[in-house]
Amino acid sequence: MADEGNVISDLNLDNGEDAAPAAGIISQYVKDLSVESPNSPESFSWQEQPQIDVQFNIGARAIEGEVHEVELKIMCSSTTGAGTAWAVELSYCGLVGMRNLEEGQAHAFLFAEAPRILFPYARRVISDAVRDAGFAPLMLEPIDFNGLYLQQLQAQAQQAEAGIGEPAGHA
């Protein structure tokens, strides 16, 4: 029994303070959504196989204290030789709470883990928006945000080693 008291005192917790690292999504929301169907109704009868273009960008900013906003921007469009059938731009955000994380852990959570958590919800918003515009729903493939994050860190390290100036920030 005496050993248990030593374990608690070794943690050096004052007044029940929780010093354990913690991170999580507080809330999530659509910040901006744009849906265009510039060539409707003609585009509904196009027979040519469309070219689907998907681009995404991740951003994060401090809001207040331990709270940050992570923004997942996704731009999708469907085009053929005849023109653009539809275009969707989504800014899907999450408020993230983080406490007692080292800087590297916090950065990884903001730019890899939080986007991984938000993506399925953003994917649904895009699918519904394309369907509601009168087209077949777009089902985006899952994205390996952790793998992309590690690739970007590796590329930045290689640039720094090569002396190519300042490493690029996360977009």
SEMAR-122327 format. One line per 4 residues: for each residue x, y, z of N, C-alpha, C. Coordinates in Angstrom, 1 decimal. Each point is the difference from the previous one (the first is absolute). Last residue first. Layout:
! SEMAR-122327
X/Y/Z/X/Y/Z/X/Y/Z | ... .
END
This chain:
! SEMAR-122327
0.6/23.6/-46.1/-1.0/0.8/-0.7/-1.3/-0.4/0.5 | 5.1/0.0/2.3/-1.2/-0.8/-0.3/-1.0/0.9/-0.7 | 5.1/1.5/-0.5/-1.0/-0.2/1.1/-1.1/-0.9/-0.5 | 5.2/0.0/-1.8/-1.4/0.5/-0.2/-0.9/-0.4/1.1 .
5.4/0.9/0.6/-1.0/-1.1/-0.3/-1.4/0.6/-0.2 | 4.5/2.9/-0.9/-0.9/-0.4/1.0/-0.9/-1.1/-0.4 | 4.5/0.1/-2.7/-0.8/1.1/0.7/-0.9/-0.5/1.0 | 2.9/-2.8/-2.5/-0.9/0.6/-1.0/-0.9/1.1/0.8 .
3.6/-3.5/1.3/0.2/1.4/0.1/-0.8/0.8/-1.0 | 0.3/-4.8/1.1/0.5/0.4/-1.3/0.3/1.5/0.0 | -2.0/-2.1/3.8/1.3/-0.5/-0.2/0.7/0.5/-1.3 | -4.5/1.2/0.8/0.9/0.7/1.0/1.4/-0.6/-0.1 .
-3.3/-2.0/-2.7/0.3/1.4/-0.4/0.9/0.7/0.9 | -1.4/-4.2/1.3/0.9/-0.1/-1.2/0.3/1.3/-0.5 | -3.2/-0.2/3.4/1.3/-0.4/0.5/1.0/-0.1/-1.1 | -4.4/0.7/-1.1/0.5/1.2/0.6/1.4/-0.2/0.5 .
-2.4/-3.7/-1.7/0.4/0.9/-1.1/0.6/1.3/0.6 | -1.7/-3.1/3.0/1.2/-0.5/-0.6/0.5/0.9/-1.1 | -4.1/1.0/2.0/1.1/0.2/1.0/1.3/-0.5/-0.6 | -3.9/-0.8/-2.5/0.3/1.4/0.0/1.2/0.3/1.0 .
-1.7/-4.4/-0.1/0.7/0.3/-1.3/0.4/1.5/0.0 | -2.6/-1.4/3.6/1.3/-0.6/0.1/0.9/0.3/-1.3 | -4.6/1.2/0.0/0.7/0.8/0.9/1.5/-0.4/0.2 | -2.9/-2.7/-2.6/0.3/1.3/-0.7/0.8/0.9/0.9 .
-1.6/-4.0/1.9/1.0/-0.2/-1.0/0.4/1.2/-0.7 | -3.6/0.3/2.9/1.2/-0.2/0.8/1.2/-0.3/-1.0 | -4.3/0.5/-1.9/0.5/1.3/0.5/1.3/-0.2/0.8 | -2.8/-2.8/-3.7/0.9/-0.3/1.1/0.7/1.3/0.5 .
-5.0/-0.8/-2.4/1.3/0.6/-0.2/0.9/-0.4/1.3 | -4.7/-2.1/-2.9/0.7/0.4/1.3/1.4/0.5/-0.3 | -3.6/0.5/-3.9/0.7/-1.1/0.7/0.6/0.5/1.3 | -4.6/2.0/-2.2/1.5/0.2/0.1/0.6/-1.2/0.7 .
-4.6/0.7/-2.7/0.5/-0.7/1.2/1.5/0.1/-0.1 | -4.5/2.7/-2.3/1.5/-0.3/0.0/0.4/-0.6/1.3 | -5.0/-0.1/-2.6/0.8/0.4/1.1/1.5/-0.3/-0.2 | -3.3/1.1/-4.1/0.3/-1.1/0.8/0.9/0.4/1.2 .
-3.0/3.9/-1.8/0.9/-1.0/-0.6/0.2/-1.2/0.9 | -2.6/4.2/0.8/-0.6/-0.7/-1.1/0.9/-1.1/-0.6 | 0.6/3.1/3.9/0.1/0.7/-1.2/-0.5/-0.7/-1.2 | 0.2/-2.1/4.3/-1.0/1.1/0.0/0.0/0.9/-1.2 .
3.4/-3.3/0.6/-1.3/-0.6/-0.3/-1.1/1.0/0.0 | 4.2/1.5/1.2/0.1/-0.4/-1.5/-1.4/-0.6/-0.3 | 0.6/1.1/4.5/0.0/1.2/-0.8/-0.1/-0.3/-1.5 | 0.6/-3.5/3.2/-1.3/0.5/0.0/-0.2/1.2/-0.9 .
4.3/-1.7/0.5/-0.8/-1.0/-0.6/-1.4/0.5/-0.1 | 3.0/2.5/2.5/0.3/0.1/-1.4/-0.9/-0.9/-0.8 | -0.3/-0.3/4.7/-0.5/1.3/-0.5/0.2/0.2/-1.5 | 1.9/-3.8/2.1/-1.4/-0.1/-0.1/-0.6/1.3/-0.5 .
4.6/0.0/0.9/-0.3/-0.9/-1.2/-1.5/-0.1/-0.2 | 1.6/2.1/3.9/0.1/0.9/-1.2/-0.3/-0.8/-1.3 | 0.1/-2.4/3.9/-1.2/0.9/0.1/0.1/1.0/-1.2 | 3.6/-3.1/0.6/-1.2/-0.7/-0.3/-1.3/0.9/0.0 .
4.4/2.0/1.3/-0.3/-0.4/-1.4/-1.2/-0.8/-0.3 | 1.9/1.5/4.4/-1.0/0.8/-0.6/-0.4/-0.5/-1.4 | 3.5/-2.2/2.6/-1.3/-0.1/0.7/-1.1/0.8/-0.7 | 4.4/0.3/-1.7/-0.5/-1.4/-0.1/-1.3/-0.2/0.6 .
2.2/4.1/0.6/-0.6/-0.1/-1.3/-0.5/-1.4/-0.3 | 2.2/0.6/4.2/-1.3/0.8/-0.1/-0.6/-0.1/-1.4 | 4.4/-1.9/0.6/-1.1/-0.8/0.7/-1.3/0.7/-0.1 | 3.8/2.2/-2.1/-0.2/-1.4/-0.5/-1.2/-0.7/0.7 .
1.5/4.6/0.9/0.2/-0.1/-1.5/-0.1/-1.5/-0.5 | -0.5/1.4/4.8/-0.7/1.1/-0.8/0.0/-0.3/-1.5 | 2.4/-2.8/3.1/-1.4/-0.2/0.2/-0.8/1.0/-0.9 | 4.7/0.2/0.0/-0.5/-1.2/-0.7/-1.5/-0.2/0.2 .
2.0/3.6/2.3/0.1/0.2/-1.5/-0.5/-1.2/-0.7 | 0.4/-0.4/4.6/-1.1/0.9/-0.3/0.0/0.3/-1.5 | 3.6/-2.5/1.6/-1.3/-0.8/0.1/-1.2/0.9/-0.3 | 4.3/2.0/0.2/-0.1/-0.9/-1.2/-1.3/-0.8/0.0 .
0.9/2.9/3.7/-0.3/0.8/-1.3/-0.1/-1.0/-1.2 | -1.4/-1.9/4.8/1.2/0.6/-0.5/-0.3/0.6/-1.4 | -3.9/-0.5/3.6/0.7/-0.7/-1.1/1.3/0.8/-0.3 | -3.8/1.0/3.3/1.2/-0.7/0.5/0.7/-0.8/-1.1 .
-4.7/1.4/-1.4/0.5/0.4/1.3/1.2/-0.9/0.3 | -4.0/1.6/-4.0/1.2/-0.7/0.3/0.6/0.5/1.3 | -4.7/0.1/-3.6/0.5/0.3/1.3/1.3/-0.8/0.2 | -3.0/1.8/-4.5/0.9/-1.0/0.6/0.5/0.5/1.4 .
-4.0/0.8/-4.2/0.7/0.6/1.2/0.7/-1.1/0.7 | -1.3/0.1/-5.3/-0.2/-0.6/1.3/0.7/0.8/1.0 | -2.0/0.3/-5.6/0.9/0.3/1.1/-0.4/-0.8/1.3 | -0.4/0.7/-5.8/-0.5/-0.8/1.1/0.9/0.2/1.2 .
-1.1/2.0/-5.1/0.9/0.3/1.1/-0.7/-0.6/1.2 | -0.6/-0.7/-5.6/-0.4/-0.1/1.4/1.1/0.3/0.9 | -1.9/0.1/-5.5/1.1/0.4/0.9/-0.6/0.0/1.4 | -1.3/-2.0/-5.3/-0.3/0.1/1.5/1.2/0.5/0.7 .
-2.4/-0.6/-5.3/1.2/0.4/0.8/-0.5/0.2/1.4 | -1.7/-2.2/-5.3/-0.3/0.5/1.4/1.4/0.3/0.7 | -0.4/-0.8/-4.8/-1.3/-0.4/0.4/-0.4/0.5/1.4 | 3.4/2.0/-3.9/-0.1/-0.5/1.3/-1.4/-0.3/0.4 .
1.9/-0.4/-5.2/0.0/1.0/1.1/-0.1/-0.6/1.4 | 0.5/-2.2/-4.5/-1.1/1.0/-0.2/0.0/1.0/1.1 | 3.0/-3.7/0.0/0.3/0.9/-1.1/-1.0/1.1/-0.2 | -0.1/-1.8/4.8/0.2/-0.8/-1.2/0.4/1.0/-1.1 .
-0.3/-0.3/5.9/0.1/0.7/-1.3/0.1/-1.0/-1.1 | -0.8/0.8/5.7/-0.3/-0.9/-1.1/0.0/0.7/-1.3 | 2.1/0.9/5.4/-0.7/0.5/-1.2/-0.1/-1.2/-1.0 | 1.5/1.8/5.5/-0.3/-1.0/-1.0/-0.7/0.5/-1.2 .
2.9/1.4/4.9/-0.6/0.5/-1.2/-0.1/-1.2/-1.0 | 0.7/1.1/5.7/0.0/-1.0/-1.1/-0.7/0.6/-1.2 | 2.4/1.2/5.2/-0.6/0.5/-1.2/0.1/-1.1/-1.1 | 0.2/0.4/5.6/0.2/-0.9/-1.1/-0.7/0.6/-1.2 .
1.9/1.9/5.0/-0.9/0.2/-1.2/0.5/-1.0/-1.1 | 0.2/0.9/5.8/0.6/-0.7/-1.2/-1.0/0.1/-1.1 | 0.9/2.9/4.8/-0.9/-0.4/-1.1/0.9/-0.7/-1.0 | 0.7/0.4/5.6/0.4/0.4/-1.3/-1.1/-0.4/-1.0 .
1.1/0.7/5.7/-0.9/-0.3/-1.0/0.5/0.5/-1.4 | 1.8/0.7/4.7/0.2/-1.4/-0.5/-0.9/-0.4/-1.2 | 0.5/5.1/0.8/0.6/-1.0/1.0/0.3/-1.3/-0.6 | -2.7/2.5/-3.3/0.2/0.6/1.4/0.5/-1.1/0.9 .
0.2/-0.2/-4.9/-1.2/0.8/0.2/0.2/0.7/1.4 | 3.5/-2.1/-4.0/-0.3/0.1/1.4/-1.2/0.9/0.1 | 0.9/-2.9/-4.5/0.4/1.3/0.7/-0.5/-0.1/1.4 | 0.9/-3.0/-5.0/-0.4/0.0/1.4/0.4/1.4/0.5 .
-0.9/-3.1/-5.0/0.5/1.1/0.8/-0.4/-0.1/1.4 | 0.3/-2.9/-5.1/-0.2/0.0/1.4/0.6/1.2/0.7 | -2.0/-2.0/-5.1/1.0/0.9/0.7/-0.4/-0.1/1.4 | -1.1/-2.6/-5.2/-0.3/0.4/1.4/1.1/0.7/0.6 .
-2.6/-1.9/-5.0/1.2/0.6/0.7/-0.4/0.3/1.4 | -1.8/-2.8/-4.8/-0.2/0.2/1.4/1.3/0.6/0.6 | -2.9/-1.2/-5.0/1.2/0.6/0.6/-0.3/0.3/1.5 | -1.9/-3.1/-4.5/-0.3/0.5/1.4/1.3/0.5/0.6 .
-2.2/-0.8/-5.1/1.2/0.0/0.7/-0.3/0.6/1.4 | -3.6/-2.6/-3.4/0.6/1.2/0.6/1.3/-0.2/0.6 | -2.5/-2.4/-4.4/0.4/-0.3/1.4/0.7/1.2/0.6 | -3.8/0.5/-3.9/1.4/-0.2/0.2/0.3/-0.3/1.5 .
-4.4/1.2/-1.8/0.3/-1.4/0.0/1.5/-0.3/0.3 | -4.0/4.0/1.2/1.4/-0.2/-0.5/0.3/-1.5/0.1 | -4.0/2.4/1.6/-0.1/-0.9/-1.1/1.4/-0.3/-0.7 | -0.8/3.0/3.8/-0.6/-1.2/0.4/-0.1/-1.0/-1.2 .
1.7/4.5/-0.4/0.9/-0.9/0.5/-0.6/-1.4/0.5 | -2.6/3.9/-1.5/0.6/-0.8/-1.1/1.0/-1.0/0.5 | -2.8/3.3/2.5/-0.3/-1.4/0.0/0.7/-0.8/-1.0 | 2.9/2.8/2.3/-1.3/-0.7/0.1/-1.0/0.8/-0.8 .
4.8/0.9/0.9/-0.5/-0.3/-1.3/-1.3/-0.9/0.0 | 2.4/1.7/4.0/0.0/1.1/-0.9/-0.6/-0.3/-1.4 | 0.0/-1.4/5.2/-0.3/-0.8/-1.2/-0.2/0.9/-1.2 | 2.1/0.1/5.5/-0.4/0.6/-1.3/-0.3/-1.1/-1.0 .
0.8/1.2/5.7/-0.3/-1.1/-1.0/-0.5/0.7/-1.3 | 2.7/1.0/5.1/-0.4/0.5/-1.3/-0.3/-1.1/-0.9 | 0.9/1.2/5.6/-0.3/-1.0/-1.0/-0.5/0.7/-1.3 | 2.5/0.8/5.3/-0.4/0.6/-1.3/-0.2/-1.2/-0.9 .
0.5/-0.8/4.6/0.3/1.4/0.1/-0.4/0.7/-1.4 | -1.6/-4.6/2.9/0.3/0.5/-1.3/0.2/1.5/0.1 | 1.1/-3.4/4.2/-1.0/0.8/-0.7/0.4/0.3/-1.5 | 1.1/-2.4/5.5/0.3/0.1/-1.4/-1.1/0.6/-0.8 .
2.3/-0.7/5.4/-1.1/0.1/-0.9/0.5/0.1/-1.4 | 2.9/-1.4/3.5/-1.1/0.6/0.8/-1.3/0.1/-0.8 | 4.5/-3.4/-0.2/-0.9/0.9/-0.8/-1.1/0.5/0.9 | 5.0/-1.5/1.9/-1.2/-0.5/-0.6/-0.8/1.0/-0.7 .
4.6/-1.5/3.6/-0.4/0.8/-1.3/-1.3/-0.6/-0.5 | 4.0/-0.2/4.5/-1.4/-0.2/-0.5/-0.2/0.8/-1.3 | 3.9/-1.7/4.2/-0.3/0.6/-1.3/-1.4/-0.4/-0.5 | 1.1/0.4/5.3/0.2/-0.9/-1.1/-0.3/0.7/-1.4 .
-0.4/1.7/4.6/1.2/0.4/-0.8/0.2/-0.9/-1.1 | -3.9/1.7/3.7/0.2/-1.1/-1.0/1.2/0.5/-0.9 | -1.5/1.4/5.3/0.3/0.4/-1.3/0.3/-1.2/-0.9 | -1.1/0.5/4.9/-0.7/-0.9/-0.9/0.2/0.4/-1.5 .
2.3/2.2/3.7/-1.4/0.3/0.0/-0.8/-0.8/-1.0 | 4.9/-0.5/-0.9/-0.5/0.9/1.1/-1.5/0.2/-0.2 | 4.1/-3.9/-1.4/-1.3/0.7/-0.4/-0.5/0.8/1.2 | 4.1/-3.1/-1.0/0.1/1.4/0.3/-1.3/0.8/-0.4 .
1.6/-4.9/-0.2/-0.6/0.7/-1.2/0.0/1.5/0.3 | 1.5/-3.0/3.3/1.0/0.1/-1.0/-0.6/0.8/-1.2 | -2.8/-1.2/3.7/0.8/1.2/0.2/1.1/0.2/-1.0 | -2.8/-3.8/-0.4/-0.8/1.2/-0.1/0.9/1.2/0.2 .
1.9/-4.1/0.8/-0.3/0.1/-1.4/-0.7/1.3/-0.3 | 0.9/-1.3/4.5/1.2/0.5/-0.7/-0.3/0.2/-1.5 | -3.4/-2.0/2.6/0.2/1.5/0.4/1.2/0.6/-0.7 | -0.7/-4.7/-0.4/-1.0/0.8/-0.8/0.1/1.4/0.3 .
2.6/-3.0/2.5/0.5/0.2/-1.3/-0.9/0.8/-0.8 | -1.2/-1.6/4.3/0.8/1.2/0.0/0.6/0.4/-1.3 | -2.6/-4.0/0.6/-0.8/1.2/0.0/0.9/1.3/0.0 .
END
